[in-house]
Amino acid sequence: MPSTEKNRILETMSRVPAWDLIKFAALVSAAIWLLGRGTEALGYNWQWYRAWRYLVQVRGGEWTAGPLMAGLWVTIKITLVSLVLAFAFGLLTAAFRLSHSAVARALARIYLEIVRNTPLLVQLFFLYFVLSPILGIHRWTAAILALSLFEGAYASEIVRAGILSIGRGQWEAADSLGFGKMAAYRYVILPQALRRMLPPLTSQAISLIKDSALVSTIAIYDLTMRGQAVIAETYLTFEIWFIVAALYLLVTVSLSIGVNFLENRLRM
């Protein structure tokens, strides 16, 4: 068969979704095989039948959440509150950066430089071990504040870039309609900027979900902390960490799907 014909056939196969699924299945199978060989060499005995009870339990004929699901619910609550506060901090900081006030710009710059140039774990420890005893802050509050301030610093740059991406003509149009600055932001600028900000803000939200695992270091029984506790009790290291990773993946993928749906609606 001529080489050009072979190339044409290969190019056609590469465009078929089924062929992509076959390649993906082969990749997953190879990864599972390598993992099996590795754990076999370690002498690890897989016991999935013991692991599922820590996800969902049956008591008295009723289905109840196991410790991992209880930890997942804690993670979701912390994430939801932190997401709202992070966006609020990001919006406020972006407004300060765009303000004509030198003091507001200086405060925003100090906040950004401190938060973006120190590790999240250090900020979390500072809030919990230093400020919490002085101000009487609960560990939940310290965890949410640390996550919100950290992610809000990055979100502020996304918001600011989204606002600056709107052309000067939109401001002039809002001014010609008699809108003040706040009304122009609310009705003209932010609705247009939001469409451009959604993809990077989604990435930042996913980062927040993953970063929330650090709250386990201050004894908050989130998903990661629950996983560690179950492993310490059962020694089901691989099984439990696989389930924990799958639960985090479920949350992040669900968020991505929801934002994609919202983005498509905004484009209509």
Secondary structure by P-SEA (a helix, b strand, c coil): ccaaaaaaaaaaaaacaaaaaaaaaaaaaaaaaaaaaaaaaacccccaaaaaaaaccccccbbbbcaaaaaaaaaaaaaaaaaaaaaaaaaaaaaaaacccaaaaaaaaaaaaaaaaccaaaaaaaaaccccccccccaaaaaaaaaaaaaaaaaaaaaaaaaaaccaaaaaaaaaacccaaaaaacccaaaaaaaaaaaaaaaaaaaaaacccccccccccaaaaaaaaaaaccaaaaaaaaaaaaaaaaaaaaaaaaaaaaaaaac
